[in-house]
Amino acid sequence: MTTEYKVQYIMFDKTKINIPDAYEWLIKNKYKINKIDETATHFRFRQYEISYLTIIGYTIYKTIEVSDIITFISAYKGAVPPFLAQPLSVKDRCWT
């Protein structure tokens, strides 16, 4: 079974990467670079607006630590898939 998801945000830890290197990673991995949302601890690159994702049925959000530098906020369709029932590497501090 394939679980439908979309990456809503890609977040980079500001203490471990600079903006040019984040841009390079995003371009290399074919992600969008529209606008940077900057928090005290992260550079955040929005891939989709929450309102758009909600309209098309993506209403469940999970924070997934890809590495010690990169974190995804991913949106899932429908019920929580079994492999996400238990958090993977969830970092609640990512929203600060």
C-alpha positions as a Markdown table, in Angstrom:
| # | Residue | x | y | z |
|---|---|---|---|---|
| 1 | Met | 0.0 | 0.0 | 0.0 |
| 2 | Thr | 1.3 | 3.4 | -1.0 |
| 3 | Thr | 0.6 | 6.3 | 1.4 |
| 4 | Glu | -0.1 | 9.6 | -0.2 |
| 5 | Tyr | 1.9 | 12.5 | 1.2 |
| 6 | Lys | 3.3 | 15.8 | 0.3 |
| 7 | Val | 6.2 | 17.7 | 2.0 |
| 8 | Gln | 4.7 | 20.9 | 3.3 |
| 9 | Tyr | 7.9 | 22.5 | 4.7 |
| 10 | Ile | 11.6 | 21.7 | 4.6 |
| 11 | Met | 13.4 | 23.0 | 7.6 |
| 12 | Phe | 17.2 | 23.5 | 8.0 |
| 13 | Asp | 18.9 | 23.9 | 11.3 |
| 14 | Lys | 20.5 | 27.4 | 11.2 |
| 15 | Thr | 23.4 | 26.4 | 13.4 |
| 16 | Lys | 24.5 | 23.7 | 11.0 |
| 17 | Ile | 23.8 | 25.2 | 7.5 |
| 18 | Asn | 23.8 | 28.6 | 5.8 |
| 19 | Ile | 21.2 | 29.8 | 3.2 |
| 20 | Pro | 23.4 | 29.3 | 0.1 |
| 21 | Asp | 24.0 | 25.6 | 1.1 |
| 22 | Ala | 20.3 | 25.1 | 1.9 |
| 23 | Tyr | 19.4 | 26.6 | -1.6 |
| 24 | Glu | 21.9 | 24.2 | -3.2 |
| 25 | Trp | 20.4 | 21.2 | -1.4 |
| 26 | Leu | 16.8 | 22.2 | -2.4 |
| 27 | Ile | 17.8 | 22.7 | -6.1 |
| 28 | Lys | 19.7 | 19.4 | -6.2 |
| 29 | Asn | 16.8 | 17.6 | -4.8 |
| 30 | Lys | 14.2 | 19.4 | -6.9 |
| 31 | Tyr | 12.3 | 21.2 | -4.2 |
| 32 | Lys | 10.7 | 24.7 | -4.5 |
| 33 | Ile | 12.4 | 27.9 | -3.4 |
| 34 | Asn | 9.7 | 30.6 | -3.1 |
| 35 | Lys | 10.2 | 32.3 | 0.2 |
| 36 | Ile | 12.2 | 31.7 | 3.4 |
| 37 | Asp | 10.3 | 31.6 | 6.7 |
| 38 | Glu | 13.0 | 32.2 | 9.3 |
| 39 | Thr | 12.6 | 31.3 | 13.0 |
| 40 | Ala | 15.1 | 31.5 | 15.8 |
| 41 | Thr | 16.4 | 28.1 | 15.1 |
| 42 | His | 15.5 | 27.2 | 11.5 |
| 43 | Phe | 15.3 | 28.3 | 7.8 |
| 44 | Arg | 11.9 | 27.0 | 6.6 |
| 45 | Phe | 11.1 | 26.6 | 2.9 |
| 46 | Arg | 7.3 | 26.2 | 2.2 |
| 47 | Gln | 6.5 | 23.7 | -0.5 |
| 48 | Tyr | 2.6 | 24.0 | -0.2 |
| 49 | Glu | 0.2 | 26.2 | 1.6 |
| 50 | Ile | -1.7 | 24.5 | 4.3 |
| 51 | Ser | -5.0 | 25.8 | 2.9 |
| 52 | Tyr | -4.3 | 24.1 | -0.4 |
| 53 | Leu | -3.3 | 20.8 | 1.2 |
| 54 | Thr | -6.5 | 20.9 | 3.3 |
| 55 | Ile | -8.7 | 21.4 | 0.3 |
| 56 | Ile | -7.1 | 18.4 | -1.5 |
| 57 | Gly | -7.4 | 16.2 | 1.6 |
| 58 | Tyr | -4.0 | 16.3 | 3.2 |
| 59 | Thr | -4.9 | 16.9 | 6.8 |
| 60 | Ile | -2.5 | 14.8 | 9.0 |
| 61 | Tyr | 0.9 | 16.3 | 9.7 |
| 62 | Lys | 4.0 | 14.7 | 10.9 |
| 63 | Thr | 7.5 | 16.1 | 11.7 |
| 64 | Ile | 10.2 | 13.8 | 10.3 |
| 65 | Glu | 13.8 | 14.3 | 11.0 |
| 66 | Val | 15.7 | 13.5 | 7.8 |
| 67 | Ser | 19.1 | 14.3 | 9.3 |
| 68 | Asp | 20.6 | 16.4 | 12.1 |
| 69 | Ile | 20.3 | 19.3 | 9.7 |
| 70 | Ile | 17.1 | 18.7 | 7.7 |
| 71 | Thr | 13.5 | 18.2 | 9.0 |
| 72 | Phe | 10.4 | 17.7 | 6.9 |
| 73 | Ile | 6.9 | 18.6 | 7.8 |
| 74 | Ser | 4.9 | 16.1 | 5.8 |
| 75 | Ala | 1.1 | 16.1 | 5.1 |
| 76 | Tyr | -0.7 | 12.8 | 4.7 |
| 77 | Lys | -4.1 | 11.9 | 3.2 |
| 78 | Gly | -6.7 | 10.1 | 5.2 |
| 79 | Ala | -5.9 | 7.9 | 8.2 |
| 80 | Val | -2.5 | 7.8 | 9.8 |
| 81 | Pro | -0.5 | 5.1 | 8.0 |
| 82 | Pro | 0.7 | 2.2 | 10.3 |
| 83 | Phe | 4.4 | 3.0 | 10.0 |
| 84 | Leu | 3.6 | 6.5 | 11.3 |
| 85 | Ala | 1.4 | 5.4 | 14.2 |
| 86 | Gln | 4.5 | 5.6 | 16.4 |
| 87 | Pro | 6.6 | 8.8 | 15.9 |
| 88 | Leu | 9.8 | 8.4 | 13.9 |
| 89 | Ser | 12.2 | 11.1 | 14.9 |
| 90 | Val | 9.7 | 13.7 | 15.9 |
| 91 | Lys | 11.2 | 17.0 | 17.1 |
| 92 | Asp | 8.5 | 19.1 | 18.8 |
| 93 | Arg | 11.0 | 22.1 | 19.0 |
| 94 | Cys | 10.9 | 22.5 | 15.2 |
| 95 | Trp | 7.9 | 24.8 | 15.5 |
| 96 | Thr | 9.6 | 27.3 | 17.8 |
